[in-house]
């Protein structure tokens, strides 16, 4: 797997359940007027900047 994601130029595996859970937890925390911190790294089979962008987009869509 490491070789497949070596350059981390794309999201290698979608991990949609993890993304959904992260968005739900962030929404709950924000709804409680608390700060939400999400740590993202390339070890989750993703390109961290692309995953952050995807999470941000999902949170913005949920707000509207």
C-alpha positions in Angstrom: 0.0 0.0 0.0 2.8 2.4 0.8 4.2 2.2 -2.7 0.8 2.9 -4.2 0.4 6.1 -2.2 4.1 7.0 -2.2 3.7 10.5 -3.7 0.4 11.3 -1.9 -0.8 13.2 -4.9 -4.3 11.8 -4.7 -6.8 10.2 -2.4 -5.9 6.5 -2.7 -8.8 5.1 -0.8 -12.0 7.0 -0.3 -12.6 6.1 3.4 -16.1 7.5 3.1 -17.2 6.1 6.5 -14.3 7.8 8.3 -15.0 11.1 6.4 -18.7 10.9 7.3 -18.0 10.2 11.0 -15.5 13.1 11.1 -18.0 15.5 9.6 -20.7 14.4 12.0 -18.4 14.8 15.0 -17.2 18.2 13.9 -20.8 19.4 13.3 -21.8 18.2 16.8 -18.9 19.9 18.4 -19.5 23.2 16.5 -23.2 23.0 17.3 -22.2 22.9 21.0 -20.2 26.1 20.5 -16.9 24.3 21.1 -13.8 24.2 18.9 -13.3 21.2 16.7 -9.8 20.1 15.7 -9.3 17.4 13.1 -5.9 16.0 12.5 -5.3 14.7 9.0 -2.2 13.0 7.7 -1.1 10.9 4.8 -1.1 7.7 6.9 -4.9 7.4 6.4 -4.3 6.4 2.8 -5.0 9.9 1.6 -3.4 13.1 0.4 -3.8 15.2 3.6 -4.5 18.6 1.8 -7.1 17.0 -0.5 -8.8 15.3 2.5 -8.9 18.6 4.4 -10.4 20.2 1.3 -13.0 17.4 1.1 -13.9 17.7 4.8 -14.2 21.5 4.5 -16.5 21.1 1.5 -18.7 18.6 3.3 -19.0 20.8 6.3 -19.9 23.8 4.1 -22.6 21.8 2.3 -24.1 20.6 5.6 -24.3 24.2 6.8 -26.4 25.4 3.9 
